[in-house]
Amino acid sequence: MINAVVIAVVLMIILCLCRLNVVISLFVSALVGGLVAGMSIPEIVSVFGKNIVDGAEVALSYALLGGFAALISYSGITDYLVNKIINSIHAENSKMSRVKVKVIIIIALLVLSIMSQNLIPVHIAFIPIVIPPLISLFNDLKIDRRQIGIIIGFGLCWPYVLLPFGFGQIFHQIIDNGFTKAHHPIEMSMIWKAMIIPSLGYIVGLILGVFYYRKPREYNDRNEDRNNETIELKPYVLVVTIVSIIATFVVQTLTDSMIFGALAGVLIFFVSRAFKWTELDKNFVEGIKIMSFIGVVILSANGFAGVMNETGDITKLVHSLSGVTGDNKLISIIVMYIIGLIVTLGIGSSFATIPIIATLFIPLGESLGLDTMALIALIGTASALGDSGSPASDSTLGPTAGLDVDGQHDHIRDTCIPNFIFYNIPLIIFGTIAAMVL
């Protein structure tokens, strides 16, 4: 039986692997999937366009945060810190000093990316601020950027899957709503407990990924003379930069809006008169360009998801596969994980996947005799699958935006594929164990 959703997702992945732009791949795949499902072209275009609106706020947020990140970089504070680190490495000129710095970088980026999901919930907004200035340092240390992508990918996904704080609270709340709509009410405190075993898959994937990409990798350093420069940081500029960063976090926390948080930081730069407005404007626009592509992909992914929902083939896929697996619990669980993987790979959002699969998987899980805790682990894992590795996910788009500033980090081969292999496979294994034993 031909399934429009499977065809659309597989086509999207193939087109991306062939290096076709992600946005074009999403649109072409949505068009083909819609036609296979019997929709007319005007209908597909209409549904695609209407669903784009759902991602408008997030897209604008990322664009503004990209501009804010560019202003911080322009202030020189990140260049100053990186220059100090590089000079200290060259001064010691020992293998041990380089290893020490590598370990510090891994730990710092891991902690920072985890904090971005809960303690300071800015999500991927920290990436354009922190990563681009560190590229010359990565090059100097010959760090494989795929390793950095693995580290950041862990920090962007593992916290919301397990921890009920920040974005994790939103993720868990959506799971809770899914169970309520399926007439199977649960307590919020049950979710993090059920997700302990599946979340171990991320930890195993992180360890394996960091070890696998430990070997040095050469990149062309396009700032070779930078280490010999003496970078000065004016006290007033430093104060303005710190105040703008604090203001961004405070305003975002108070208003629960990344848009107003970013605007607060940007306005402080302009009002401070630390730089000429013409210079700030130029750098602000350049920063918007860096992150605006992510916004466009998110908008396109929302349109793609809308068309896939409209086809109704996700429900058909579940029913057809459940008929094949019968009452075999293990095979049924694995099949449901594969479906969750396919759906999330296509739409690029684990948060948006939960409402789609919860109403289908909960009754199916109940018919298999799964306990409530097992059902929670099943839904949480099935929705998280694919977020690590989807070409349309901000969990992969964010790292690529930071690591590809010099054009030497491929989105599909250097971010998506490594994250897909090292996180999704262990997640399926540990998720299956959880669903079977809970």
ZAMARGU-4260 file (C-alpha; in steps of 0.2 Angstrom, whole numbers, plus 5000, padded with zeros to 4 digits):
<rodrens>
0) 5000/5000/5000 | 5007/5017/4995 | 5008/5029/5009 | 5010/5048/5005 | 5018/5052/5022
5) 5032/5039/5020 | 5035/5044/5002 | 5036/5062/5006 | 5048/5060/5021 | 5059/5048/5011
10) 5059/5060/4996 | 5064/5074/5007 | 5078/5065/5015 | 5085/5059/4998 | 5084/5077/4991
15) 5093/5084/5006 | 5107/5070/5004 | 5108/5075/4986 | 5112/5093/4992 | 5096/5101/4987
20) 5091/5116/4998 | 5081/5110/5013 | 5067/5123/5010 | 5065/5117/4992 | 5066/5099/4997
25) 5052/5102/5010 | 5041/5110/4997 | 5044/5097/4983 | 5041/5083/4996 | 5025/5091/5002
30) 5019/5093/4984 | 5023/5075/4980 | 5015/5068/4996 | 5000/5078/4993 | 4997/5073/4975
35) 5000/5054/4980 | 4986/5056/4994 | 4974/5063/4980 | 4975/5082/4985 | 4975/5095/4971
40) 4989/5107/4968 | 4979/5122/4973 | 4973/5113/4989 | 4991/5108/4993 | 4997/5126/4991
45) 4983/5132/5002 | 4986/5120/5016 | 5005/5123/5015 | 5003/5142/5016 | 4990/5142/5030
50) 5002/5131/5041 | 5017/5142/5038 | 5009/5155/5050 | 5011/5144/5064 | 5030/5146/5064
55) 5031/5165/5061 | 5034/5170/5079 | 5048/5157/5081 | 5056/5162/5064 | 5056/5181/5069
60) 5063/5177/5086 | 5078/5168/5078 | 5081/5181/5066 | 5082/5195/5079 | 5092/5184/5090
65) 5104/5182/5076 | 5106/5201/5074 | 5109/5202/5093 | 5122/5189/5092 | 5131/5198/5078
70) 5131/5214/5088 | 5139/5205/5103 | 5152/5198/5091 | 5155/5215/5084 | 5158/5222/5101
75) 5174/5212/5102 | 5171/5203/5118 | 5171/5185/5111 | 5186/5189/5099 | 5195/5195/5114
80) 5192/5180/5125 | 5196/5168/5110 | 5212/5177/5106 | 5218/5176/5125 | 5215/5157/5124
85) 5224/5154/5108 | 5239/5165/5114 | 5240/5155/5130 | 5240/5139/5121 | 5254/5145/5110
90) 5264/5151/5125 | 5263/5134/5133 | 5265/5125/5117 | 5262/5108/5125 | 5251/5094/5120
95) 5244/5094/5138 | 5239/5112/5137 | 5229/5108/5120 | 5221/5093/5128 | 5216/5103/5143
100) 5208/5117/5132 | 5199/5104/5122 | 5191/5096/5138 | 5186/5113/5144 | 5178/5117/5128
105) 5168/5101/5128 | 5162/5103/5146 | 5158/5122/5143 | 5148/5119/5127 | 5139/5104/5135
110) 5134/5114/5151 | 5129/5129/5140 | 5119/5120/5128 | 5110/5110/5143 | 5107/5127/5152
115) 5099/5134/5136 | 5084/5122/5138 | 5080/5126/5156 | 5090/5137/5167 | 5092/5151/5154
120) 5079/5145/5141 | 5086/5153/5125 | 5086/5137/5115 | 5098/5139/5100 | 5100/5158/5102
125) 5117/5155/5111 | 5124/5147/5096 | 5127/5162/5085 | 5134/5171/5100 | 5146/5158/5106
130) 5151/5147/5091 | 5157/5158/5077 | 5170/5167/5087 | 5177/5150/5093 | 5179/5143/5075
135) 5197/5149/5074 | 5201/5141/5091 | 5193/5125/5084 | 5204/5126/5069 | 5219/5129/5079
140) 5216/5114/5090 | 5211/5103/5075 | 5194/5099/5083 | 5182/5089/5072 | 5167/5100/5071
145) 5156/5085/5070 | 5160/5082/5088 | 5155/5099/5093 | 5138/5096/5083 | 5136/5080/5093
150) 5139/5089/5110 | 5127/5104/5106 | 5114/5091/5099 | 5114/5082/5116 | 5112/5098/5125
155) 5097/5104/5114 | 5087/5087/5116 | 5092/5077/5131 | 5086/5091/5144 | 5068/5093/5137
160) 5066/5074/5136 | 5070/5071/5154 | 5070/5087/5164 | 5053/5095/5168 | 5060/5113/5167
165) 5060/5126/5154 | 5057/5118/5137 | 5056/5102/5146 | 5041/5108/5155 | 5032/5112/5138
170) 5037/5095/5131 | 5030/5086/5146 | 5014/5097/5146 | 5011/5092/5128 | 5013/5074/5133
175) 5001/5076/5147 | 4988/5084/5136 | 4990/5070/5123 | 4985/5057/5136 | 4971/5068/5142
180) 4964/5069/5125 | 4966/5050/5123 | 4955/5048/5139 | 4970/5041/5149 | 4974/5055/5162
185) 4991/5054/5170 | 5001/5064/5183 | 5015/5076/5177 | 5027/5069/5189 | 5026/5052/5181
190) 5033/5058/5164 | 5051/5062/5170 | 5051/5045/5179 | 5046/5036/5164 | 5059/5045/5153
195) 5074/5040/5163 | 5078/5024/5154 | 5075/5032/5136 | 5086/5047/5141 | 5100/5035/5144
200) 5101/5033/5125 | 5106/5051/5123 | 5120/5049/5136 | 5127/5033/5128 | 5126/5042/5111
205) 5135/5057/5117 | 5149/5046/5124 | 5151/5036/5108 | 5150/5051/5097 | 5163/5061/5107
210) 5175/5046/5106 | 5172/5042/5088 | 5175/5060/5082 | 5190/5063/5094 | 5203/5062/5080
215) 5210/5079/5073 | 5203/5086/5058 | 5210/5099/5047 | 5201/5115/5041 | 5206/5130/5031
220) 5209/5144/5043 | 5203/5160/5035 | 5209/5171/5049 | 5227/5165/5050 | 5234/5182/5055
225) 5221/5185/5069 | 5232/5177/5082 | 5246/5190/5080 | 5233/5204/5082 | 5232/5214/5098
230) 5213/5215/5102 | 5208/5229/5114 | 5192/5229/5123 | 5186/5246/5130 | 5178/5246/5147
235) 5163/5255/5141 | 5160/5243/5127 | 5162/5228/5139 | 5149/5236/5151 | 5136/5239/5137
240) 5138/5221/5131 | 5136/5213/5148 | 5121/5224/5151 | 5113/5220/5135 | 5115/5201/5138
245) 5108/5202/5155 | 5093/5213/5148 | 5090/5200/5135 | 5088/5186/5148 | 5078/5196/5160
250) 5066/5203/5147 | 5063/5186/5139 | 5060/5178/5156 | 5047/5192/5161 | 5038/5192/5145
255) 5041/5174/5140 | 5045/5181/5122 | 5062/5179/5113 | 5057/5193/5102 | 5056/5206/5115
260) 5071/5199/5124 | 5081/5201/5108 | 5074/5218/5105 | 5079/5224/5123 | 5097/5218/5120
265) 5098/5227/5103 | 5091/5243/5109 | 5104/5244/5123 | 5117/5243/5109 | 5109/5257/5099
270) 5105/5268/5114 | 5122/5267/5122 | 5130/5276/5107 | 5146/5265/5110 | 5146/5262/5091
275) 5140/5272/5076 | 5122/5267/5071 | 5127/5264/5053 | 5140/5251/5059 | 5128/5243/5071
280) 5114/5242/5057 | 5126/5234/5045 | 5131/5220/5057 | 5113/5218/5064 | 5107/5214/5046
285) 5122/5202/5043 | 5117/5193/5060 | 5099/5192/5054 | 5104/5184/5038 | 5113/5170/5048
290) 5098/5165/5058 | 5084/5169/5046 | 5088/5154/5035 | 5083/5143/5051 | 5067/5153/5052
295) 5063/5150/5034 | 5066/5131/5036 | 5055/5131/5051 | 5041/5140/5041 | 5043/5127/5027
300) 5043/5113/5040 | 5026/5119/5047 | 5019/5120/5029 | 5025/5102/5026 | 5018/5096/5042
305) 5001/5104/5038 | 5000/5095/5021 | 5005/5078/5029 | 4991/5080/5042 | 4979/5084/5029
310) 4983/5068/5019 | 4977/5058/5034 | 4990/5045/5029 | 4998/5045/5046 | 4983/5036/5053
315) 4982/5024/5039 | 5001/5020/5042 | 4998/5016/5060 | 4983/5005/5056 | 4991/4996/5042
320) 5007/4992/5052 | 4997/4987/5068 | 4988/4975/5057 | 5004/4967/5052 | 5012/4966/5069
325) 4997/4959/5077 | 4998/4956/5096 | 5017/4955/5096 | 5022/4968/5109 | 5041/4970/5105
330) 5038/4971/5086 | 5023/4983/5088 | 5034/4995/5100 | 5048/4995/5087 | 5036/4999/5073
335) 5028/5013/5083 | 5045/5020/5086 | 5049/5019/5067 | 5033/5028/5063 | 5037/5042/5076
340) 5054/5043/5068 | 5047/5046/5051 | 5035/5059/5057 | 5047/5069/5066 | 5061/5068/5053
345) 5048/5075/5041 | 5041/5090/5051 | 5057/5093/5061 | 5048/5095/5078 | 5046/5083/5092
350) 5034/5095/5101 | 5023/5095/5086 | 5024/5076/5084 | 5016/5072/5101 | 4998/5077/5096
355) 4999/5068/5080 | 5005/5051/5087 | 4997/5051/5105 | 4979/5049/5099 | 4985/5034/5089
360) 4998/5026/5099 | 4990/5026/5116 | 4974/5016/5111 | 4986/5004/5102 | 4998/5003/5117
365) 4983/4999/5128 | 4977/4985/5117 | 4995/4977/5119 | 4993/4978/5138 | 5006/4992/5141
370) 5006/5000/5158 | 5004/5018/5160 | 5022/5021/5163 | 5027/5011/5148 | 5014/5021/5137
375) 5022/5037/5143 | 5040/5031/5139 | 5033/5025/5122 | 5025/5042/5117 | 5040/5052/5124
380) 5053/5042/5115 | 5043/5040/5098 | 5040/5059/5097 | 5059/5063/5102 | 5065/5051/5089
385) 5070/5061/5073 | 5073/5078/5081 | 5091/5073/5082 | 5095/5071/5063 | 5080/5079/5055
390) 5086/5092/5041 | 5071/5103/5046 | 5074/5102/5065 | 5081/5118/5074 | 5092/5105/5085
395) 5102/5102/5069 | 5100/5119/5060 | 5106/5128/5075 | 5123/5119/5076 | 5125/5121/5058
400) 5122/5139/5058 | 5136/5142/5070 | 5149/5129/5063 | 5146/5133/5045 | 5151/5151/5046
405) 5166/5148/5035 | 5157/5136/5023 | 5167/5121/5029 | 5153/5111/5039 | 5139/5102/5029
410) 5122/5102/5036 | 5117/5085/5031 | 5134/5075/5032 | 5142/5084/5047 | 5127/5088/5058
415) 5111/5078/5053 | 5119/5061/5049 | 5131/5060/5065 | 5117/5066/5076 | 5104/5053/5068
420) 5116/5039/5070 | 5123/5042/5088 | 5106/5047/5096 | 5092/5039/5087 | 5098/5022/5087
425) 5102/5021/5106 | 5086/5030/5109 | 5076/5016/5100 | 5086/5003/5110 | 5083/5011/5127
430) 5065/5017/5123 | 5061/4999/5118 | 5068/4992/5135 | 5058/5005/5144 | 5042/5001/5135
435) 5045/4982/5139 | 5050/4983/5157 | 5040/4998/5164
</rodrens>
